[in-house]
Amino acid sequence: MITSMKFQKHHILFFCTICCVCVFFSTAQAKIVDRIMAIVDNEIITQVQLEKAIATYKKQIQASGLSSEQRFQAMKKLKKNMLAQMIDRSLARQEAKKYRIEVPDKEVDAALENMRLQNHLSPAQFDMALQSEGIRLKDYKEQIRQEILQSRLVNQVVRSKVVVTESDIRQYYDEHINDYQESETYILSNILVQNRALADRIREQLDQGKNFAKLARQYSVSANGADGGKLGGFTMDSFSPVIRAGIQDLKKGDYSQVLGTGQGYQIFLVEDIVPAGGKPFDLVKEDIHTLLHKKAEKEKFASWLASLKQHAHIEIKDPVLAESEAK
């Protein structure tokens, strides 16, 4: 009995010791997981937040087939770059509060819905697309909120100060004139049928002077048949070899022979041929204005953000990332 009692005492003591050790390590682990990675004025960035931000990229690195040393270096670079982005967003977010810029939930939901519709996805498909990337809907909404917030902040502190003049636009156009060159363009209509004999009969009717658009509405099985067979504009290099050979010698108003294609038997009408040449300045100047304005906004925002950093209290607490930042 005495031996049994001693054993029980030792057993209880050992069990309590193990429990204490487990609690100690559990507590220590919690501190590691939730430790502060950076202090940015009145906000902190935790390791949990950083790990969430890099989760998708981390999987790509782990599956990349790199050596262990290469993976380590890639992860260090990823964490450094992502932490820098998170610091920028924190500074921008705190400045937005000073300007009283807010993004309510209904605007985030509206932006999310618009994005879903643009991608032609059902709500279930949209959720599955996020899950396949390892992204939670809650986190994605917060990302959208930050993007809207930053856009409004840019509008507040930068956009109104950006000026793009007519001479700026003209200079860009002249320096990038090759970007606005267009090849000769064929404006086409077609009639598509699945039967060669029918295609030959339609071709005979065209030879007899029948109207191409009317025949397209009557016979074509293509979706554009209802619109008289109108296809739009195409450059010669966009055609398949069969179609290219069939229309390259045609002039405006000519129609092709019956051409056997992957879709069926087709007859093409050349509605017009637009000569090669550069797009007129007046036609592209609005696009250039938008391009230059966005470029200037980006540069000014980066400069403004750099100025914020100089006057902000930023402390990177992770020793590895702090050493990397110093280098």
Helices and strands as residue ranges (DSSP letters): H 2-33, E 36-40, E 43-46, H 47-62, H 68-98, H 105-118, H 123-132, H 137-157, G 159-161, H 166-175, G 177-180, E 181-182, E 185-193, H 196-207, H 212-219, G 223-227, E 230-235, G 236-238, H 241-247, E 259-261, E 264-274, E 277-278, H 281-311, E 314-316, H 319-326
